[in-house]
Amino acid sequence: MKSDNILLIDIGNTNLKWSLLQAGRRSPVTAKKHRGVTSDLLATHCWADIPPPDKIFLANVAGAELESGLISWMQGRWGRTPQVVRPVAQGWGVINGYLDPGQLGVDRWLTLLAVRRQEHRTACIVDCGTAITVDLMDSGGRHHGGMILPGLDLMRESLLHQTRIPRVTNVPVDTLFARDTASAVASAAVNSAAALIERSMHQAAAFCGESPRLLLTGSDAERISMQLDISFQIDHELVMKGLVAIAETAAG
C-alpha cells in the first residue's frame, strides 16, 4: 500500500522551513526567508518542483496574510488544503500550561511535543530566534509556562533606535566587559539572554525538584550557548519534529 507523502511547513517570524515525510523518513529541512516576498512567489520557489503532497501540516507564527496566501496557492496548484496546527489544552502527552491554551505560540507548543516524544524528563526549552522563548515542562508532560523576550537582533535594534548610540554593527562576543560600543551592545544582549537561561534553570530545578535538561533551538542558539556555564543540547529541528508527531498520529 502506498505511503502518504506529507508536506510539513514551519513558518517562523523570519524563515519558512519545510520538509517531506514519507514512510517515517523525513527529508532534510529547506529554509527560505519570507519577509518582503509575496506568498505566490515564496510558494513557487519552495514547492514548484515537488509532486503534489497527499497531506499538508502547517504551523505559522508569521501572521494570517502569509498563511492565507500560501493556502490559496496550494488549493490552486494541488487542490489541497493544509491542516493548520493550533495549540490545544492537552495532547500528545503534553498538558498546555497557559490559562488560554490558544495563546501559546504554535512553535512553542510543537517544541514541547517534540521533547516529550524524545524522553519523559523535566526540560527547559529555549528557542533563540527573532524572539527568545523559555518554556518549562516537567517529567509528567505538564507545561508550567514560560517567558518571551526580544531576540539578540531585536535587543540591539531597539537600543539603537531609542538612544543616541551610533549605528553600530553586530560583532562576535569574546568578553563580558567590552571596550568599544559595538562589542558592548553585543555583549549585553547575548549575556542577558544567557543569564536569564541560567536563572530559569536554577528556578526550574527548585520548582520541579530535579535538574531539568536544557535544550536550545533557533538561529541564535550557538551564539547564546557560548556564554552559558551550564550543560545544554542544541537541536535546530524541534518544531519540525513536533509536526512529525502530529502528522504520524493523524496517519494512525
Steps between C-alpha positions, in 0.01 A plus 500: 500500500630844407627713786372858515738772395460768770620859476598657834523880514634719782453873439704696752538874543782513245522169311269243347634148553363186342564128474336195341403199711439159345496158666653643816793658316534877485694692238756765602344830604502779240474863612403819315471853638145626450519868594433722202407205276148444368334177605466384137868555428605340828287191437626470142862521615442233762266249343466545125717194436360255757217255427162592650502386864222280633478696824636830627557613859574867552614689812514878475599788728552754221145628464177423318581673169793274413314190618194585289710566191687170528178307553349659189807398299477140625130481421555635151814299423424169670134509599614448861417693816752465783416413855602811694643392835375685809592456867244309708449452873639147500636254247792279398591452866527872575275718718501862383584730792338816360172614654379555143670211313453668163724792603808279514700539181463196278878481461537473878224238513675290236835512681325367810351211299839420346682495833228293666519248218876464543503432874294543816725734694467850639620740232561868447464587133643825364427615146765757406343656194355840409351483847651292779252275678554289810263215593503256790345152479520245780559126470125438495452712188347799682603831353550760774509806274791707385643836397540705185764763441643669191758304307860621475447708188178653635676599824772671300261671257276625781796648687637675194156631403416643842837656587769721350746210484657503151380238253739215574541164333447165666828343610613176666507498880829399656484681834234611747640848555550648155726790404315634196134583439417224250647234730327650805158481332562145377631382838204641688250331271651152494597498867157621614345208312753256646443635852124458468543141381728416793259662747211310340685171542573577865138588575369204298713256700362637827144499369503149351731337753748387233745658261337546159659415172576820307422497128579791271359553153475790257742699288691658790534184709873472437567868576322480833633157594856630490423718804338226710673347800259205515451190286268516202401330178423672168229365271401723208212277388274488805210676329522268199517197731183622669330517162612144433335389825169655395521370142578144604219499755258621232621224270402245765 
